[in-house]
Amino acid sequence: MSVQQSKQPVALITGGAKRIGKALALHLSKQGYTIALHCFSSKKEAAATANAILKQGGDCGLFYCNLADMPSAQTLIKTVIQTFGRLDVLINNASVFKAGCLKNSPVSVLEQSYAIHLRAPYILMQDFAQSQKHGKIINILDSKISQTTPTHVPYLLMKKSLKDLTLMAAAELAPNFRVNGICPGPILAPEGKGQPYLKKIGKTVPLEKHGTVKDLCAAVDFLLQADYVTGQMLFEDGGAHLR
């Protein structure tokens, strides 16, 4: 891990140990970014992802932080900058996905979803904007923010709120920061479900197929390179939000 100021742009990816976060970390490393890889409980997976980045010639640092704990979340940006001397990109990807409707979801589930999906991104975006002169922020949302699906109320409510926060941050932080969101649809099968389930879901969207992490990486590339784009929600979902 680098302990001097990075000559390469630095990207902080929350929840970067596995799944989408891992794919983004490996991809951005290949694009020349130094990776600040955040994780909390998935330490074994995070170490494996960091090693994979190092093996492909990249630079990566591991940052353990419980984003659900406000004082801990408030240290993350500072620690990354102290380690690498800079921060150029923030990707708020960390997520907890728990089913539950309004009638049966304990308030504790709502509070956890709020802490991870809304409060932590708020803190990290605020600290990023206060500590750096310019930068790029991408918030990973969900294509279902266009719907009112009642099966995951705490999760979806906070993802919808993060969408609004993304828009407000884009308006406030311009022109020095660009803030956008990506709304994935069927990209990876939920944990516990396999590829047949993903293929089945993919058939229900207008393009009649599921996406891949390569599609999501392409969306990230676009938003990082498109200097005249801010405040956008890019639906990477095969048109699922249209139904």
C-alpha positions in Angstrom: 0.0 0.0 0.0 1.3 3.5 -0.9 2.0 5.7 2.1 3.2 8.7 0.1 1.1 11.1 -2.0 -0.3 9.2 -4.9 0.7 10.5 -8.4 -2.3 8.7 -9.7 -5.9 9.8 -9.1 -7.4 8.2 -6.0 -10.9 6.6 -6.0 -12.6 5.6 -2.7 -15.1 2.8 -3.2 -17.3 2.0 -0.2 -18.4 -1.6 0.1 -15.6 -2.5 -2.3 -14.8 -6.1 -1.1 -17.1 -8.0 -3.3 -19.8 -8.0 -6.0 -20.3 -4.6 -7.7 -17.7 -2.9 -5.4 -15.1 -5.4 -6.3 -15.7 -5.2 -10.0 -15.5 -1.4 -9.9 -12.3 -1.5 -7.8 -10.5 -3.9 -10.2 -11.8 -1.9 -13.3 -10.7 1.5 -12.0 -7.3 0.1 -11.0 -6.8 -0.9 -14.6 -7.8 2.6 -15.7 -4.9 4.0 -13.6 -6.6 4.9 -10.3 -5.2 4.2 -6.9 -7.9 2.4 -5.0 -9.0 3.2 -1.5 -11.0 0.0 -0.8 -13.5 0.3 2.1 -15.0 -2.6 3.9 -16.4 -3.4 7.3 -17.4 -7.0 7.8 -16.1 -8.6 4.6 -12.4 -8.3 5.6 -11.3 -11.6 4.0 -12.9 -10.7 0.7 -11.5 -7.2 0.9 -8.0 -8.6 1.3 -8.5 -10.9 -1.6 -9.7 -8.0 -3.8 -6.7 -5.8 -2.7 -4.3 -8.6 -3.5 -5.9 -9.0 -7.0 -5.4 -5.3 -7.6 -1.8 -5.5 -6.5 -1.2 -8.5 -8.8 -2.4 -6.6 -11.8 0.0 -3.8 -11.1 -2.3 -1.4 -9.3 -2.1 0.4 -6.0 -4.6 -0.3 -3.2 -5.2 0.5 0.4 -7.7 -1.1 2.7 -9.8 1.0 5.0 -12.0 -0.7 7.6 -14.9 1.4 8.8 -18.4 0.8 10.2 -20.4 3.3 8.1 -23.4 2.7 10.4 -21.5 4.3 13.2 -21.5 8.1 12.6 -18.2 8.9 14.4 -16.4 6.1 12.4 -17.9 7.3 9.1 -16.7 10.8 9.9 -13.1 9.6 9.9 -13.0 7.7 6.6 -12.4 10.6 4.1 -9.7 12.1 6.4 -7.9 8.7 6.7 -7.9 8.2 3.0 -6.5 11.6 2.3 -3.9 11.2 5.1 -2.8 7.9 3.4 -2.7 9.0 -0.2 -2.4 12.7 0.0 -5.5 13.3 -2.2 -8.9 12.0 -3.2 -10.4 12.4 -6.7 -13.4 10.1 -6.9 -15.9 8.9 -4.3 -18.2 6.0 -5.2 -20.9 5.4 -2.5 -21.6 1.7 -3.1 -21.9 0.2 0.4 -25.4 -1.3 0.9 -27.6 -3.5 3.0 -30.4 -5.3 1.2 -33.1 -6.5 3.5 -36.7 -7.4 2.5 -39.5 -6.0 4.6 -42.8 -4.1 4.1 -44.1 -1.3 6.2 -46.2 -3.5 8.4 -43.5 -6.0 9.4 -40.1 -4.2 9.2 -38.7 -3.3 12.6 -37.6 0.3 13.0 -34.1 -1.0 13.5 -34.1 -2.1 9.9 -35.1 1.4 8.8 -32.4 2.9 11.0 -29.7 0.7 9.6 -30.8 1.4 6.0 -30.8 5.2 6.8 -27.3 5.0 8.3 -25.8 3.1 5.4 -27.7 4.4 2.4 -28.3 8.0 3.3 -26.4 9.3 6.4 -23.0 7.8 5.4 -23.1 9.1 1.8 -24.1 12.5 3.2 -21.1 12.5 5.6 -18.7 11.3 3.0 -19.8 13.8 0.3 -19.7 16.6 2.8 -16.2 15.7 4.0 -15.0 15.2 0.4 -16.3 18.6 -0.6 -14.9 20.3 2.5 -11.4 18.8 2.1 -10.7 18.8 -1.6 -11.0 21.6 -4.2 -12.7 19.5 -6.8 -13.8 15.9 -7.5 -16.3 13.4 -8.9 -19.0 11.6 -6.9 -21.0 8.6 -8.1 -23.8 7.2 -5.9 -24.9 3.6 -6.6 -28.7 3.6 -6.4 -31.2 1.0 -7.7 -33.4 1.0 -10.8 -36.4 0.4 -8.5 -36.2 4.1 -7.3 -38.6 4.8 -10.1 -41.2 2.4 -8.6 -43.0 2.0 -5.3 -42.2 -1.7 -4.7 -43.5 -2.5 -1.2 -41.4 -5.6 -0.5 -38.2 -3.7 0.5 -39.6 -0.5 2.0 -36.7 0.6 4.3 -34.1 -0.1 1.6 -36.0 1.5 -1.3 -37.1 4.6 0.8 -33.5 5.4 1.6 -32.3 4.8 -2.0 -35.0 7.2 -3.2 -33.8 9.7 -0.6 -30.2 9.2 -1.8 -31.4 10.1 -5.3 -32.7 13.4 -4.1 -29.5 14.0 -2.1 -27.5 13.3 -5.3 -29.5 16.0 -7.1 -29.1 18.5 -4.3 -25.4 17.9 -4.0 -24.9 18.2 -7.8 -26.6 21.7 -7.7 -24.7 22.9 -4.6 -21.2 21.5 -5.3 -21.0 22.6 -9.0 -18.8 23.6 -10.7 -16.0 22.1 -8.8 -17.7 18.7 -8.1 -19.8 16.6 -10.5 -22.3 14.4 -8.7 -24.3 11.6 -10.5 -26.0 8.4 -9.7 -26.1 4.9 -11.4 -29.3 2.9 -11.0 -28.5 -0.8 -11.6 -31.1 -3.3 -12.6 -30.5 -7.1 -12.9 -26.7 -7.1 -13.0 -25.8 -9.8 -10.4 -28.1 -12.4 -8.8 -29.0 -11.6 -5.2 -26.9 -13.5 -2.7 -28.3 -17.0 -2.3 -29.7 -17.1 -5.8 -27.9 -18.3 -8.9 -27.5 -17.5 -12.6 -30.8 -19.2 -13.6 -32.7 -16.7 -11.4 -30.8 -13.8 -12.9 -31.6 -15.0 -16.5 -35.2 -15.3 -15.5 -35.4 -11.8 -14.2 -33.5 -10.5 -17.3 -36.2 -11.8 -19.5 -38.7 -9.5 -17.9 -37.0 -6.2 -18.9 -37.5 -4.5 -22.3 -34.1 -5.6 -23.6 -34.9 -9.2 -22.5 -31.5 -9.9 -20.9 -29.6 -9.2 -17.7 -26.7 -6.9 -17.6 -23.1 -7.6 -16.5 -20.6 -5.8 -14.3 -18.8 -4.8 -17.5 -21.9 -2.8 -18.4 -21.8 -1.1 -15.0 -18.1 -0.3 -15.3 -18.9 1.3 -18.7 -21.4 3.5 -17.0 -18.9 4.6 -14.4 -16.4 5.3 -17.2 -18.9 7.5 -18.9 -19.8 9.5 -15.8 -16.1 10.0 -14.9 -15.2 11.2 -18.3 -18.3 13.3 -19.2 -17.2 16.7 -18.0 -20.5 18.3 -18.9 -22.7 15.9 -17.0 -23.9 16.3 -13.5 -27.1 15.6 -11.5 -28.0 12.6 -13.7 -29.5 9.3 -12.8 -28.1 6.7 -15.3 -30.4 3.7 -15.3 -28.2 0.6 -16.1 -31.1 -1.8 -16.2 -32.1 -2.8 -19.7 -35.1 -0.5 -19.5 -36.6 -2.1 -16.3 -37.5 1.3 -14.9 -39.8 1.8 -17.9 -42.2 -0.8 -16.6 
